[in-house]
Every structure is written in structure tokens, then in C-alpha cells.
Amino acid sequence: MLACYTNVLSRCPGEAVDLHASASAGPCTLEIARIGRAREIVRRIEDISVGYHETPPHADRDGCGWPVALAFDIGADWNSGYYDLQLTDCEGNTAHHFVCVKPAKGGPRANAAFVLATNTYHAYNWWSGANAYCDVTSLMARKLPLAAAMEGAIGVLSNQRPFAPLIVAPPADVPRLVNLRPRDFGERSWAGNRDWGRLHRPSPYDNAAGFLHKWEHVFAAWVEAEGIALDYFTDYDLDAAPDILSNYDAMVVVGHSEYWSAPQRAQIERFVDRGGKLAIFSGNTCFWKVRWENDGKTLVCHKWRGFEAEPDAGDSGTHLWSHPSFAKPEAEITGLSFLFGGYHRLGNCVARGAGGFTVYDNRHWALDGADLFYGDVIGSQIPLLGYENDGCEFRFGEDGLPKPVVRLGVPENLKIIAVAPCAFGEDVTSGYPPLIPPEKLDVCAGIVYGDASEASQQRLLRGHAVMASFERGRGEVFNGATTEWAHGLAAGDPFITRITRNVLSRFGVV
């Protein structure tokens, strides 16, 4: 056994980090490397004495409680970024964790804050047992089928434990969460790369969270190649420090920023209202309301069971942000919602979709100089649409362009740029076995339409991804609406590249 975790996930230069570890074959070596366009090793520490420590019961909920194996300081010259911690034992086994290095206190800053979706990492982390979705260990051991294992989801998660290996350190060839080609006639539906899955045996939750070789890493590599500077923070940093964004012109989220706490969201809303710019290159953004406790060591995330688990929690409870008990639908700050979007090219969700957006408003500022016109499809070769995508309901105006339906926080002044069909879930009458873990359609239909009827549930299944922008207060929001946006940049797609540059330029990042 070899595993490790840190006492904190972010530090400034000069501050200390404690590494907790357990090893069957010590001593160990720690290699610390900044991950971006390249892997830059900044420190190597050898002959670390690490003993073996049992994993206590309920470590997923209560943490491991292992002793400190090593304390190290963040280097004064370490640039802000994601730093991989690779621990190697004397037999060559490796374990990984990470620390986010924030900008130096009082030092020069970039124009934009890049907020890593670390709440999502924690919600999906199933090391030692369960996560917010499922009793994953029992599922992977085939002790329980998926439906039964999902009943074993936990709503209180400790970050004082390691991450599942395929979340924190997957191999470089980790597949994307999208079917790269449309489904053939009569072909059984599938999800992701089946050959890779047979080789690595990932859980259903491994590829949907984490930095290394995933969305945020891809984006970080692109911005560094472009010479664009960003300052890195974690989700919890916005929770713990209520005015962190005041130093910046813009904030960027990428990939899968699914879980936001109330203090985090409140800060982002204040930031935009005061003139800040929010660039969303993420899908399923701000979907779930969560809460931090125990000085940032415990994430409370009861999801669907929020009101059952904490009947007296009130505004501090956890559930969908769009639930009427909170009256704070995420579209108020993001413009869009996963409830109106869904999946594309995954399982039998739009399995033969184009994989890209159809352009409607080609005169929108985000498309300046992009050589795009009405009806053009962009991103289909990547594919740009895949795993999770946000949207809104819309109607067509007299000018032939889509206009937002003002529902569940979607702003009236939303400017719709491009759209594509999505499915919030798979049609159970299709004759193909469903592969996407089911959402609670009855609950979601009740939130969106006020009733849980079969008709409302079927309506909910038919969604759209929507690329859009809107002005809020003195600020502005751009929403690319898909988890896969960064892969358009990695592919060198000229349309996605131009749109991204337009957004970052307008928002003062470059």
C-alpha cells in the first residue's frame, strides 16, 4: 500500500504544507512538479520515513488521521499553478496528490483568477469507500448493482484522505467522456473508450473529476502556450476568503465546475455585479449547492437527500441550487442550467449528434473575426459537445434568431449565440440498456415545471446546449456551456480558438 494526502489543497509561496502518508515499503521520495504546458520539477525530497498506517472505518467520511510524514514550504519562486505531488516508495510504487499554489501575498498578479473545480474533485472522490454518488467500492467489487450502490452514497465527505488514483493521476491517454463517432445503425449504445475501460477498470466517476490530463490541464497548457498568465485558486479559497476576486478583472472556470458553496457563489455574484467578468468554459456549472465545515476539512453534499438528511438546515442545506427552497437557480449567475441541457454523444443521449454547435447569432461579439455565419456548425470534428452541457429553453423571434424563455433564473437579456440538441437522460423505451446514471426526473421536472408528471419528465429529457452571454450589474458573463470546450483548444480548432481569444480579450485577461 502507498497513499498520501495533504492537510490543505492551496497555499501561497512561503507557507507550509503537511503531507500525510502510509507506505508498506518505505522510505519514500517526494517529487513536486508544476503541471501546465510542461511538467516542471521544482523540488525533490528523498529518504522520507513513512510507516504503514491502517485506513480507519469511514475514512471517506471522517478522514484517515494518519500522522505527518513530511512538512515542506512552498517555494518563494514557485509560480501560481497546479503542483503534482508524486510519492515513490523503495519498490517503485507511486501515489499522487496535489497542492494549488496561489499568487504570492502582496506580489504581482495576473488579470484573471483561474478557479479549479476542487469541490467537484471531492464530490467524486471515492477513496476508501463511497462518494456523493455511490458506494463505489461495493460497485467495483460487484457486491452491489449500480442502483443499489447509489443508495450507499454519502453526504459528508472528508478531504483528509487520498484521492482515487484515476481521479488525481490518470495515465496521459485517459479518454474523454464523449463518443468520438456517431452510433451506427442498429449499434448497441456505449459510453467512452471501451478498450481503455477494460484495461484500467475505471469507476463511473473517475473521469469526471480531476486536473491531470483532463479539462483544466488542457486549458492550462493552451493559455501558457498563448503566453496568458492566470492566478490559480481552489473552490474553497473563494469560500474561505470573501474578497479574493477583488484583485482581478476576470474569473475563469473550466471543465466541470459542478459544486459551489454559498459563500463562493455570493463572492462571484458580487464580483460580477461590481464589474467583473466571468468566463465559463465549463458544463454543468454551479448545479449543486454544498457546504464546507470543520475549517475546510469536511464537504457536506447530500445532493438529492439534502432536505431528508438535514430537515432543519434551512438556507445552509444542500441540494440543487435551483430548488425553490433556496430560490437561487444557477442561471441567475451562469445564464444557463444543466436542467435545460444534458448529455451529447454519450450512451444513447443524442448518440448521432453532430458534436458541435449550430451558429445562429453570427454577429455576436464573441464571433468577431471567426469567419462564421448563420447555420454554420462548429466543433463537430473535435467533438466539442460531449459529456455535460448547459442550456436554456428558447423560442424564435421575428428576426429568426433564438430568444431565451425566462424560466428558472434564465435572464431576459441572455444573448444566444449557438445551440445544439442534448438529452437530460436516456429514453428507457429505446430498447438499449441505459448507460448514464439516472437523474431523478420527477424531482427535476417538479423544480422546472412545477409538476412531476410523465409529460413534464419527457419534456425535460429534450434539451439543448446553448452558447450565450449576458450582462449582469456592471459585469458580464460568457458561457461556453460544455465540459469539452478545452478540447477544442487542444485540437487547434480555429473557430473555438478565435472565440476564446475574443472572450479573454473583451474580459481583460489579455
C-alpha positions as CSV (number, residue, x, y, z in Angstrom):
1,M,0.0,0.0,0.0
2,L,1.1,3.5,-0.8
3,A,-1.1,6.6,-0.4
4,C,-0.9,10.2,0.7
5,Y,-2.9,13.4,1.2
6,T,-2.2,17.0,2.4
7,N,-3.6,19.0,5.2
8,V,-4.6,21.8,2.8
9,L,-5.2,22.0,-1.0
10,S,-3.8,25.5,-1.5
11,R,-1.0,27.7,-0.2
12,C,0.8,30.9,-1.0
13,P,4.6,31.0,-1.5
14,G,6.4,30.7,1.8
15,E,3.6,28.8,3.5
16,A,3.8,25.3,4.8
17,V,2.1,22.1,3.7
18,D,1.9,18.9,5.7
19,L,2.0,15.6,3.8
20,H,0.3,12.6,5.4
21,A,1.2,9.2,4.1
22,S,1.1,5.5,4.6
23,A,3.6,3.1,3.0
24,S,4.3,-0.6,3.2
25,A,7.7,-0.2,1.6
26,G,9.4,3.0,2.9
27,P,11.5,5.1,2.8
28,C,10.0,7.3,0.1
29,T,10.9,10.1,-2.3
30,L,8.6,13.1,-3.0
31,E,8.8,14.9,-6.3
32,I,6.9,18.1,-6.7
33,A,6.2,19.4,-10.2
34,R,4.2,22.3,-11.6
35,I,1.8,21.0,-14.3
36,G,0.9,23.2,-17.3
37,R,2.2,23.2,-20.8
38,A,5.1,21.1,-19.4
39,R,5.9,19.2,-16.2
40,E,8.4,21.4,-14.3
41,I,10.0,19.7,-11.3
42,V,10.6,22.2,-8.6
43,R,11.7,20.1,-5.7
44,R,12.8,16.5,-4.9
45,I,13.0,15.2,-1.3
46,E,14.5,11.8,-0.6
47,D,14.7,9.4,2.3
48,I,11.3,10.3,3.8
49,S,10.4,7.9,6.6
50,V,6.9,6.7,6.0
51,G,5.3,4.0,8.1
52,Y,2.3,1.8,7.4
53,H,-1.0,3.1,8.9
54,E,-4.3,1.3,8.7
55,T,-7.2,3.0,7.0
56,P,-9.8,3.6,9.7
57,P,-13.5,2.7,9.1
58,H,-15.5,5.5,7.4
59,A,-12.3,7.3,6.2
60,D,-14.4,8.6,3.3
61,R,-16.5,10.5,5.8
62,D,-14.1,11.1,8.7
63,G,-10.7,11.2,7.2
64,C,-7.7,8.9,7.7
65,G,-6.0,10.6,10.7
66,W,-2.5,9.5,9.5
67,P,0.5,11.3,11.1
68,V,2.5,13.9,9.2
69,A,5.3,12.2,7.2
70,L,6.8,15.4,5.9
71,A,6.3,19.2,6.1
72,F,7.5,21.4,3.3
73,D,7.3,25.0,2.4
74,I,6.0,26.4,-0.9
75,G,9.0,28.0,-2.7
76,A,9.2,31.7,-2.9
77,D,9.8,31.4,-6.6
78,W,7.0,28.9,-7.4
79,N,4.6,30.4,-9.9
80,S,0.9,30.1,-9.2
81,G,-0.5,26.8,-10.6
82,Y,-1.3,23.2,-10.0
83,Y,1.5,21.2,-8.4
84,D,1.6,17.4,-8.6
85,L,2.9,15.6,-5.6
86,Q,4.4,12.2,-6.6
87,L,5.4,10.0,-3.7
88,T,7.5,6.9,-4.6
89,D,8.4,4.1,-2.3
90,C,11.5,1.9,-2.4
91,E,9.8,-0.7,-4.6
92,G,9.0,1.9,-7.3
93,N,5.3,2.2,-6.5
94,T,3.8,5.7,-6.8
95,A,1.0,7.7,-5.2
96,H,-0.1,11.2,-6.2
97,H,-1.8,14.2,-4.5
98,F,-1.6,17.9,-5.3
99,V,-1.4,21.4,-4.0
100,C,-2.6,24.6,-5.7
101,V,-0.1,27.4,-5.3
102,K,-1.8,30.7,-5.1
103,P,-0.1,34.0,-6.0
104,A,2.3,35.5,-3.5
105,K,0.8,37.8,-0.9
106,G,1.4,41.3,-2.0
107,G,3.1,40.2,-5.1
108,P,2.3,40.9,-8.8
109,R,-0.9,39.3,-10.0
110,A,-2.4,38.2,-13.3
111,N,-5.5,39.9,-14.6
112,A,-7.7,36.8,-14.1
113,A,-8.3,34.2,-11.4
114,F,-8.5,30.5,-12.6
115,V,-10.6,28.7,-10.1
116,L,-10.0,25.0,-10.1
117,A,-13.2,22.9,-9.6
118,T,-11.9,21.2,-6.5
119,N,-15.4,20.8,-4.9
120,T,-16.1,18.5,-7.9
121,Y,-12.9,16.6,-7.2
122,H,-14.1,15.9,-3.6
123,A,-17.7,15.1,-4.5
124,Y,-16.4,12.4,-7.0
125,N,-13.6,11.1,-4.8
126,W,-14.4,7.6,-3.6
127,W,-11.1,6.6,-2.0
128,S,-11.7,4.1,0.8
129,G,-15.4,3.6,0.0
130,A,-18.1,6.0,-1.2
131,N,-18.6,9.4,-2.7
132,A,-21.5,11.7,-3.1
133,Y,-22.9,9.5,-5.8
134,C,-22.4,5.9,-4.8
135,D,-20.9,3.2,-2.6
136,V,-18.2,2.9,-5.3
137,T,-16.1,0.2,-3.6
138,S,-19.1,-2.2,-3.4
139,L,-20.0,-1.4,-7.0
140,M,-16.5,-2.0,-8.3
141,A,-16.2,-5.2,-6.3
142,R,-19.5,-6.3,-7.9
143,K,-21.1,-6.7,-4.5
144,L,-23.9,-4.4,-5.5
145,P,-25.5,-3.4,-8.8
146,L,-25.4,0.3,-9.7
147,A,-28.9,1.1,-8.4
148,A,-28.3,-0.4,-5.0
149,A,-24.8,1.0,-4.8
150,M,-26.1,4.5,-5.4
151,E,-28.2,4.1,-2.2
152,G,-24.8,4.0,-0.4
153,A,-23.8,7.5,-1.4
154,I,-22.6,9.6,1.5
155,G,-23.4,13.3,2.0
156,V,-20.5,14.1,4.3
157,L,-17.0,13.8,2.8
158,S,-13.6,14.3,4.3
159,N,-10.7,15.8,2.3
160,Q,-8.3,14.4,4.8
161,R,-7.8,11.3,2.7
162,P,-6.1,10.4,-0.6
163,F,-7.8,10.7,-4.0
164,A,-8.8,7.7,-6.1
165,P,-5.8,7.2,-8.4
166,L,-7.7,7.6,-11.7
167,I,-9.1,10.9,-10.4
168,V,-5.8,12.5,-9.3
169,A,-3.3,10.8,-11.6
170,P,-4.7,9.0,-14.6
171,P,-2.4,8.0,-17.5
172,A,-1.9,10.5,-20.2
173,D,-4.1,8.6,-22.6
174,V,-7.2,8.9,-20.3
175,P,-10.2,9.1,-22.7
176,R,-12.6,11.9,-23.0
177,L,-16.2,11.5,-21.8
178,V,-17.6,11.5,-25.3
179,N,-18.2,9.0,-28.0
180,L,-15.8,10.2,-30.8
181,R,-18.1,8.9,-33.6
182,P,-21.8,8.7,-34.0
183,R,-23.6,5.5,-33.3
184,D,-24.1,3.3,-36.4
185,F,-27.4,1.9,-37.5
186,G,-28.6,-0.7,-35.0
187,E,-25.4,-0.5,-33.0
188,R,-25.6,-1.0,-29.2
189,S,-25.0,2.3,-27.4
190,W,-21.8,2.8,-25.4
191,A,-20.1,5.4,-23.3
192,G,-16.4,6.4,-23.7
193,N,-13.5,4.2,-24.8
194,R,-14.4,0.6,-24.1
195,D,-10.9,-0.8,-24.7
196,W,-9.4,1.6,-22.2
197,G,-12.1,0.8,-19.7
198,R,-11.3,-2.9,-19.9
199,L,-7.6,-2.2,-19.4
200,H,-7.9,0.3,-16.5
201,R,-11.3,-0.6,-15.0
202,P,-12.3,3.0,-14.0
203,S,-15.3,3.6,-11.9
204,P,-18.2,5.5,-13.4
205,Y,-16.9,8.6,-11.5
206,D,-13.1,8.6,-12.2
207,N,-13.0,10.5,-15.5
208,A,-15.5,13.2,-14.5
209,A,-13.2,15.0,-12.0
210,G,-9.6,15.9,-11.5
211,F,-7.0,18.1,-13.1
212,L,-4.2,15.9,-14.6
213,H,-4.7,15.1,-18.3
214,K,-8.3,16.4,-18.1
215,W,-10.1,19.6,-19.0
216,E,-8.3,22.1,-16.7
217,H,-4.9,20.7,-17.5
218,V,-5.7,21.0,-21.3
219,F,-6.8,24.6,-20.8
220,A,-3.8,25.5,-18.7
221,A,-1.5,24.1,-21.4
222,W,-3.2,26.2,-24.0
223,V,-3.1,29.5,-22.1
224,E,0.5,29.0,-21.3
225,A,1.3,28.4,-25.0
226,E,-0.5,31.6,-25.7
227,G,1.6,33.5,-23.1
228,I,-1.5,34.2,-21.0
229,A,-1.0,34.5,-17.2
230,L,-3.6,33.2,-14.7
231,D,-3.6,33.1,-10.9
232,Y,-4.8,29.8,-9.5
233,F,-7.2,29.2,-6.7
234,T,-9.4,26.4,-5.4
235,D,-13.2,26.5,-4.9
236,Y,-12.6,26.5,-1.2
237,D,-10.4,29.6,-1.4
238,L,-13.4,31.6,-2.6
239,D,-15.4,30.2,0.4
240,A,-12.7,31.0,3.0
241,A,-11.7,34.4,1.8
242,P,-14.7,36.5,0.8
243,D,-12.9,39.2,-1.2
244,I,-10.3,37.2,-3.2
245,L,-11.7,38.2,-6.6
246,S,-11.5,42.0,-5.9
247,N,-7.9,42.0,-7.3
248,Y,-9.0,40.7,-10.7
249,D,-10.7,41.8,-13.9
250,A,-12.0,38.3,-14.7
251,M,-12.6,34.9,-13.3
252,V,-12.4,31.7,-15.3
253,V,-13.8,28.2,-14.7
254,V,-13.1,25.2,-17.0
255,G,-14.4,21.7,-17.5
256,H,-16.7,20.6,-14.7
257,S,-17.3,23.3,-12.1
258,E,-20.4,21.5,-10.8
259,Y,-20.4,22.2,-7.0
260,W,-20.5,25.7,-5.5
261,S,-20.9,26.7,-1.9
262,A,-23.0,29.7,-0.8
263,P,-20.0,31.9,0.2
264,Q,-18.3,31.0,-3.1
265,R,-21.3,31.9,-5.2
266,A,-22.0,35.1,-3.2
267,Q,-18.5,36.3,-3.9
268,I,-18.7,35.5,-7.6
269,E,-22.1,37.4,-7.8
270,R,-20.6,40.4,-6.0
271,F,-17.6,40.3,-8.3
272,V,-19.7,40.4,-11.5
273,D,-22.2,42.9,-10.2
274,R,-19.3,45.3,-9.4
275,G,-18.0,45.0,-13.0
276,G,-16.1,41.7,-13.0
277,K,-16.2,39.3,-16.0
278,L,-17.0,35.6,-15.6
279,A,-15.7,33.3,-18.4
280,I,-17.3,29.9,-18.2
281,F,-15.7,27.2,-20.3
282,S,-17.4,24.5,-18.2
283,G,-20.5,22.4,-18.4
284,N,-23.0,21.6,-15.5
285,T,-21.7,24.7,-13.8
286,C,-22.9,25.6,-10.3
287,F,-25.5,22.8,-10.4
288,W,-25.2,21.6,-6.7
289,K,-25.2,23.6,-3.5
290,V,-22.7,22.4,-1.0
291,R,-21.3,23.5,2.4
292,W,-17.8,23.4,4.0
293,E,-17.4,22.6,7.6
294,N,-14.5,21.8,10.0
295,D,-12.3,24.6,8.8
296,G,-12.4,23.3,5.2
297,K,-11.8,19.7,6.0
298,T,-15.4,18.4,5.5
299,L,-17.6,18.9,2.5
300,V,-21.3,18.5,3.1
301,C,-23.0,17.4,-0.1
302,H,-26.2,15.5,0.4
303,K,-27.4,16.0,-3.2
304,W,-30.9,14.6,-3.7
305,R,-31.2,13.7,0.0
306,G,-30.5,17.2,1.2
307,F,-33.8,18.0,2.9
308,E,-34.3,14.5,4.2
309,A,-30.8,14.4,5.7
310,E,-31.0,17.9,7.2
311,P,-34.7,18.8,7.6
312,D,-33.8,21.9,9.8
313,A,-30.9,23.2,7.8
314,G,-32.7,26.0,6.0
315,D,-30.6,28.2,3.8
316,S,-27.5,26.2,4.8
317,G,-28.9,23.0,3.4
318,T,-27.5,21.2,0.4
319,H,-29.5,20.3,-2.8
320,L,-29.9,21.7,-6.3
321,W,-29.2,25.4,-6.4
322,S,-32.4,25.6,-8.5
323,H,-34.6,24.1,-5.8
324,P,-37.4,26.5,-4.8
325,S,-36.4,26.2,-1.1
326,F,-33.3,28.3,-2.0
327,A,-34.8,30.4,-4.8
328,K,-31.3,30.8,-6.2
329,P,-31.3,29.0,-9.6
330,E,-27.8,28.9,-11.0
331,A,-28.8,30.5,-14.2
332,E,-29.0,33.8,-12.4
333,I,-25.2,33.9,-12.4
334,T,-24.3,31.5,-15.3
335,G,-27.2,32.3,-17.6
336,L,-27.9,28.6,-18.3
337,S,-28.6,25.4,-16.5
338,F,-27.8,21.7,-16.9
339,L,-31.6,21.1,-16.3
340,F,-32.2,22.6,-19.8
341,G,-29.2,20.9,-21.4
342,G,-27.8,17.5,-20.7
343,Y,-25.6,14.9,-22.5
344,H,-24.5,14.7,-26.1
345,R,-22.8,11.8,-27.8
346,L,-22.6,9.7,-24.6
347,G,-24.6,6.4,-24.2
348,N,-27.8,6.9,-26.1
349,C,-28.0,10.6,-25.4
350,V,-28.0,12.3,-28.8
351,A,-25.9,9.3,-29.9
352,R,-25.8,10.5,-33.5
353,G,-25.5,14.2,-32.8
354,A,-23.2,16.5,-34.8
355,G,-20.9,17.0,-31.8
356,G,-20.9,20.8,-32.4
357,F,-22.9,24.0,-32.1
358,T,-25.0,25.4,-34.9
359,V,-24.4,29.1,-35.1
360,Y,-27.4,31.5,-35.1
361,D,-26.2,34.9,-34.0
362,N,-23.0,35.2,-36.1
363,R,-22.9,39.0,-35.3
364,H,-22.3,38.4,-31.6
365,W,-19.1,40.0,-30.3
366,A,-17.7,36.6,-29.4
367,L,-17.6,35.6,-33.0
368,D,-15.8,38.7,-34.3
369,G,-13.3,37.7,-36.9
370,A,-14.3,34.0,-36.6
371,D,-15.5,33.6,-40.3
372,L,-18.7,32.2,-39.0
373,F,-22.2,32.6,-40.4
374,Y,-25.8,31.7,-39.8
375,G,-26.2,27.9,-39.8
376,D,-22.5,27.0,-39.6
377,V,-21.7,24.0,-37.4
378,I,-18.6,24.4,-35.3
379,G,-16.7,21.8,-33.2
380,S,-18.2,18.7,-34.9
381,Q,-14.7,17.3,-35.8
382,I,-13.5,17.5,-32.1
383,P,-16.3,16.8,-31.0
384,L,-16.9,20.0,-28.9
385,L,-20.1,18.7,-27.3
386,G,-19.8,15.6,-25.2
387,Y,-20.2,14.8,-21.6
388,E,-22.3,17.6,-19.9
389,N,-23.7,20.7,-21.4
390,D,-25.8,23.6,-20.1
391,G,-28.7,25.4,-21.9
392,C,-32.0,27.2,-21.7
393,E,-35.4,27.0,-23.3
394,F,-35.8,29.3,-26.2
395,R,-38.3,30.5,-28.9
396,F,-37.6,32.1,-32.2
397,G,-38.1,35.9,-32.6
398,E,-39.3,37.8,-35.6
399,D,-35.7,38.1,-36.8
400,G,-35.4,34.3,-36.9
401,L,-33.0,34.2,-34.0
402,P,-33.5,32.2,-30.8
403,K,-34.6,34.2,-27.7
404,P,-34.4,32.9,-24.1
405,V,-37.5,31.7,-22.3
406,V,-37.3,33.4,-18.9
407,R,-37.6,30.5,-16.6
408,L,-35.7,29.3,-13.5
409,G,-33.3,32.2,-13.4
410,V,-32.5,32.4,-17.1
411,P,-32.1,36.2,-17.7
412,E,-34.2,38.0,-20.2
413,N,-31.2,39.8,-21.7
414,L,-29.4,36.5,-22.5
415,K,-27.8,36.6,-25.9
416,I,-28.0,33.2,-27.6
417,I,-25.1,32.6,-30.0
418,A,-25.4,28.9,-30.9
419,V,-27.3,25.8,-29.9
420,A,-27.3,22.0,-30.2
421,P,-29.7,19.3,-29.0
422,C,-28.9,17.4,-25.8
423,A,-30.7,14.9,-23.7
424,F,-31.0,15.1,-19.9
425,G,-31.2,11.3,-19.8
426,E,-31.7,8.2,-21.9
427,D,-35.1,7.1,-23.2
428,V,-35.8,3.9,-21.2
429,T,-38.1,2.7,-24.0
430,S,-35.3,2.8,-26.7
431,G,-34.6,-0.9,-26.4
432,Y,-31.0,-0.2,-25.4
433,P,-29.7,-0.6,-21.8
434,P,-29.2,2.8,-20.2
435,L,-25.6,3.7,-19.5
436,I,-25.8,7.1,-17.9
437,P,-26.6,7.0,-14.2
438,P,-30.2,8.3,-14.0
439,E,-31.1,11.7,-12.6
440,K,-34.3,12.0,-10.6
441,L,-36.5,13.2,-13.4
442,D,-39.5,13.5,-11.2
443,V,-37.7,15.9,-8.8
444,C,-36.2,17.9,-11.6
445,A,-39.5,18.2,-13.5
446,G,-41.1,19.4,-10.4
447,I,-38.5,22.1,-10.0
448,V,-38.6,23.2,-13.6
449,Y,-42.2,22.9,-14.5
450,G,-44.0,22.7,-11.2
451,D,-45.2,19.1,-11.6
452,A,-43.6,15.7,-11.9
453,S,-46.0,14.3,-14.5
454,E,-44.7,11.9,-17.2
455,A,-45.3,14.6,-19.8
456,S,-43.1,17.1,-17.9
457,Q,-40.4,14.4,-17.4
458,Q,-40.3,13.7,-21.1
459,R,-40.1,17.4,-21.9
460,L,-37.2,17.6,-19.5
461,L,-35.3,14.9,-21.5
462,R,-35.3,17.1,-24.6
463,G,-32.8,19.8,-24.0
464,H,-30.2,22.0,-25.8
465,A,-26.7,23.1,-25.3
466,V,-26.6,26.9,-25.6
467,M,-23.6,29.1,-26.1
468,A,-24.5,32.5,-24.7
469,S,-23.6,35.7,-22.9
470,F,-25.3,38.3,-20.8
471,E,-24.7,41.4,-18.8
472,R,-25.3,41.4,-15.0
473,G,-24.9,44.5,-12.9
474,R,-21.8,46.3,-14.2
475,G,-20.2,43.0,-15.3
476,E,-20.6,40.4,-18.0
477,V,-20.8,36.6,-18.3
478,F,-19.8,34.4,-21.2
479,N,-20.9,30.7,-21.1
480,G,-19.4,28.2,-23.5
481,A,-21.8,25.7,-21.9
482,T,-19.8,22.4,-22.4
483,T,-17.3,20.4,-20.4
484,E,-15.4,19.8,-23.6
485,W,-14.5,23.4,-24.5
486,A,-10.8,23.0,-23.7
487,H,-10.5,20.1,-26.1
488,G,-11.5,22.5,-28.9
489,L,-8.4,24.5,-28.0
490,A,-6.2,21.4,-27.8
491,A,-7.3,20.4,-31.2
492,G,-6.3,23.8,-32.6
493,D,-9.8,24.4,-33.9
494,P,-9.6,27.9,-35.4
495,F,-13.2,28.8,-34.6
496,I,-13.0,27.8,-30.9
497,T,-9.6,29.4,-30.6
498,R,-10.9,32.7,-32.0
499,I,-14.0,32.7,-29.8
500,T,-11.8,32.0,-26.7
501,R,-9.4,34.8,-27.6
502,N,-12.3,37.2,-28.2
503,V,-13.7,36.4,-24.7
504,L,-10.4,36.7,-22.9
505,S,-9.6,39.9,-24.7
506,R,-13.0,41.5,-24.0
507,F,-12.7,40.4,-20.4
508,G,-9.3,42.0,-19.9
509,V,-7.4,38.7,-19.5
510,V,-5.1,39.5,-22.4
